[in-house]
């Protein structure tokens, strides 16, 4: 005991008790936080189970009387009708109860229905129940002066079962399904009444000089004495026009944006629009790099099947004076094959025994020696023989990239995880491919497809100059 008569450890015990009390309080708070998190998770699960039952419809406006580019909505862009780029994204997103093309033109209707039937099928839906529906707009909303909103209001009146309308712009070919999925979740899970797409721009804007009004312009969004560097400025959010989600009530009121409003930011690489002819080549290059080519899992691709005749060669046969046959190759294609092999993918060259060109198989053998590729010589039904090959290699079609060029290839093009055709193929073959090459057979089509595969896989390489 000390002089006061108290135990010597009293102060230490009191301090220890206070410290323990503080720790208990902190532990209680941590326990409360854990309990709150568990409650939030349970609430989220219950919310997920409460599925949004509203009818969400995609509506793509495609009038036939475009003034800038006549019938631009069905003009081929990178081998595919322009409108079909957004149709593919809308259908593959699987978030719409119905997908519609609103048009006043017979050919646009035919292209939309034909494309939908060929690429997503109507066999299980009844002969007339297309996955792509058509709203034949009235003459009143088909004029040059008609607004998009007027057409959507007519659509809404004719289809009262639709609760939410997504207006997708046909001239936005770099739209992807995930853009639409995320925007729909904002409507269904976060309770927004309208969601629209934007892109971030870093443009300094100045007041327009109008004749007779002002003599000196002024900046609208910057201080010239303190011009920010791009990396020091967040830029501005601008509508890119790709899509607008709005409830039926807002559309009825004449609004595409209203109620609880949100924007969905898209990257600048996906924000492409086509208004005039000069936009077309730029859009074509952009869509080849950033467009959506259909459901595929590039990380699962393990094998490239490539036709020798009609893909590596251009179909021409040259005869020497001694009646020797000669075929020509593009060296860029061979370089592409080596690039793909370097990334771990195997390449098998397909030759046909019934091809009248004697030197085709000899060419394949030579290529095999130069590149190390295996050769598969087909004698009968292409699909059946290749399925035997895949069984031997313990592979599935979704693990195969396929480039073909003729009608016997159609079934394989449809089955492959990723498929392509050269630019000079019949239409029925073109429609079966996910990726239409811009180059012709024997002129770099195989290299182009390989570069597309590598880009999708995220590989880094020096892209071949398109002018070569």
Long-range contacts (C-beta under 8 A, 24 or more apart in sequence): 47-189, 52-187, 52-188, 52-189, 54-163, 54-164, 54-188, 55-97, 55-98, 55-161, 55-162, 55-163, 55-164, 56-95, 56-96, 56-97, 56-162, 56-163, 56-164, 56-165, 56-166, 56-184, 56-187, 56-188, 56-245, 57-96, 57-97, 57-98, 57-99, 57-100, 57-159, 57-162, 57-164, 57-165, 57-166, 58-90, 58-96, 58-98, 58-99, 58-100, 58-166, 58-168, 58-180, 59-100, 59-101, 59-102, 59-135, 59-152, 59-155, 59-165, 59-166, 59-167, 59-168, 60-86, 60-87, 60-90, 60-99, 60-100, 60-101, 60-102, 60-167, 60-168, 60-169, 60-170, 61-102, 61-103, 61-148, 61-151, 61-152, 61-167, 61-169, 61-170, 62-101, 62-102, 62-103, 62-105, 62-108, 62-112, 62-170, 63-103, 63-104, 63-105, 63-137, 63-142, 63-146, 64-103, 64-104, 64-105, 64-107, 64-108, 64-142, 65-104, 65-105, 65-142, 65-144, 67-144, 68-275, 68-276, 68-277, 69-274, 69-275, 69-276, 69-277, 69-280, 71-105, 71-107, 71-108, 72-171, 72-274, 73-103, 73-108, 73-170, 73-171, 74-107, 74-108, 74-111, 75-280, 77-173, 77-274, 77-280, 77-283, 77-284, 77-287, 78-284, 78-287, 78-288, 78-291, 78-436, 78-438, 79-423, 79-430, 79-436, 79-437, 79-438, 80-436, 81-111, 81-115, 82-170, 82-171, 82-173, 82-274, 83-108, 83-111, 83-112, 83-170, 84-111, 84-112, 84-115, 84-119, 85-172, 85-173, 85-174, 85-175, 85-287, 85-291, 85-292, 86-168, 86-169, 86-170, 86-172, 86-173, 86-175, 87-112, 87-115, 87-116, 87-132, 88-119, 88-292, 88-294, 89-168, 89-175, 89-176, 89-177, 89-179, 89-180, 89-292, 90-166, 90-168, 90-177, 90-180, 91-116, 91-119, 91-120, 91-131, 91-132, 92-177, 92-292, 92-294, 92-295, 93-177, 93-178, 93-180, 93-181, 93-184, 94-177, 95-180, 95-181, 95-184, 96-166, 96-180, 98-133, 98-162, 99-131, 99-132, 99-133, 100-132, 100-133, 100-134, 100-135, 100-155, 101-132, 101-133, 101-134, 101-135, 102-134, 102-135, 102-137, 102-151, 102-155, 103-134, 103-135, 103-136, 103-137, 104-136, 104-137, 104-139, 104-142, 109-134, 109-136, 115-431, 118-431, 118-432, 119-294, 119-431, 135-159, 149-251, 149-254, 149-256, 152-251, 152-256, 153-251, 153-252, 153-254, 156-248, 156-251, 156-252, 162-248, 163-247, 163-248, 164-245, 164-246, 164-247, 164-248, 165-245, 165-246, 165-247, 165-248, 165-251, 166-243, 166-244, 166-245, 167-243, 167-244, 167-246, 167-256, 168-242, 168-243, 169-241, 169-242, 169-243, 169-273, 171-241, 171-273, 171-274, 171-275, 172-240, 172-241, 172-242, 172-243, 172-271, 172-272, 172-273, 173-272, 173-274, 173-283, 173-286, 173-287, 173-291, 174-269, 174-270, 174-271, 174-272, 174-286, 174-287, 174-290, 174-291, 174-292, 175-242, 175-243, 175-270, 175-292, 176-270, 176-292, 177-292, 179-242, 179-243, 179-264, 179-266, 179-270, 180-243, 182-264, 183-243, 183-245, 183-264, 184-245, 186-245, 186-262, 186-264, 187-245, 190-262, 191-260, 192-245, 192-259, 192-260, 192-261, 192-262, 193-246, 193-247, 193-250, 193-258, 193-259, 193-260, 193-261, 194-244, 194-245, 194-246, 194-247, 194-250, 194-255, 194-256, 194-257, 194-258, 194-259, 194-260, 194-261, 194-262, 195-244, 195-245, 195-261, 195-262, 195-263, 195-264, 196-239, 196-243, 196-244, 196-245, 196-256, 196-257, 196-261, 196-263, 196-264, 197-239, 197-240, 197-241, 197-242, 197-243, 197-244, 197-263, 197-264, 197-265, 197-266, 197-271, 198-237, 198-238, 198-239, 198-240, 198-263, 198-264, 198-265, 198-266, 199-237, 199-238, 199-240, 199-265, 199-266, 199-267, 199-268, 199-271, 200-234, 200-235, 200-236, 200-237, 200-238, 200-265, 200-268, 201-235, 201-236, 201-237, 201-238, 201-268, 202-230, 202-233, 202-235, 202-236, 203-235, 203-236, 237-263, 237-265, 240-266, 240-271, 240-273, 241-273, 242-266, 242-270, 242-271, 284-438, 288-438, 288-452, 289-455, 293-418, 293-434, 293-435, 293-452, 294-434, 296-417, 296-418, 296-434, 296-456, 297-398, 297-417, 298-418, 298-453, 298-456, 298-457, 299-457, 300-398, 300-399, 300-417, 301-345, 301-399, 301-400, 301-401, 301-417, 301-418, 301-453, 301-457, 302-345, 302-346, 302-395, 302-399, 302-400, 303-345, 303-346, 303-347, 303-348, 303-393, 303-395, 303-399, 303-400, 303-401, 304-337, 304-340, 304-345, 304-346, 304-347, 304-348, 304-400, 304-401, 304-402, 304-403, 304-450, 304-453, 305-348, 305-350, 305-376, 305-386, 305-400, 305-401, 305-402, 305-403, 305-412, 305-416, 306-337, 306-347, 306-348, 306-349, 306-350, 306-402, 306-403, 306-446, 307-350, 307-403, 307-404, 307-405, 307-409, 308-349, 308-350, 308-351, 308-360, 308-363, 308-364, 308-367, 309-351, 309-352, 309-355, 309-357, 309-360, 309-405, 310-404, 310-405, 310-406, 310-422, 310-425, 310-441, 311-403, 311-404, 311-405, 311-422, 311-441, 311-442, 311-445, 311-446, 312-349, 312-367, 312-441, 312-442, 312-446, 313-360, 313-363, 313-441, 313-442, 314-440, 314-441, 314-442, 314-443, 315-441, 315-442, 316-442, 317-357, 317-359, 325-357, 325-358, 325-359, 326-359, 327-357, 327-359, 327-360, 327-363, 328-442, 329-363, 329-367, 329-442, 330-442, 330-443, 330-444, 330-446, 330-447, 332-444, 332-447, 332-464, 332-468, 333-444, 333-445, 333-446, 333-447, 334-367, 334-370, 334-371, 335-447, 335-464, 336-446, 336-447, 336-449, 336-450, 336-451, 336-464, 337-371, 337-373, 337-446, 337-450, 338-371, 339-450, 339-451, 339-454, 339-461, 340-450, 340-453, 340-454, 341-371, 341-372, 343-454, 343-457, 343-459, 345-401, 345-453, 346-374, 347-371, 347-373, 347-374, 348-373, 348-374, 348-375, 348-376, 348-389, 349-373, 349-374, 349-375, 349-376, 350-376, 350-378, 350-386, 351-375, 351-376, 351-377, 351-378, 352-377, 352-378, 352-379, 353-377, 353-378, 353-379, 354-379, 382-408, 382-409, 382-411, 382-412, 383-411, 383-412, 383-415, 386-412, 401-449, 401-453, 403-437, 403-445, 403-446, 403-449, 404-429, 404-433, 405-429, 405-441, 418-453, 418-456, 420-445, 420-449, 420-452, 421-445, 438-466, 444-468
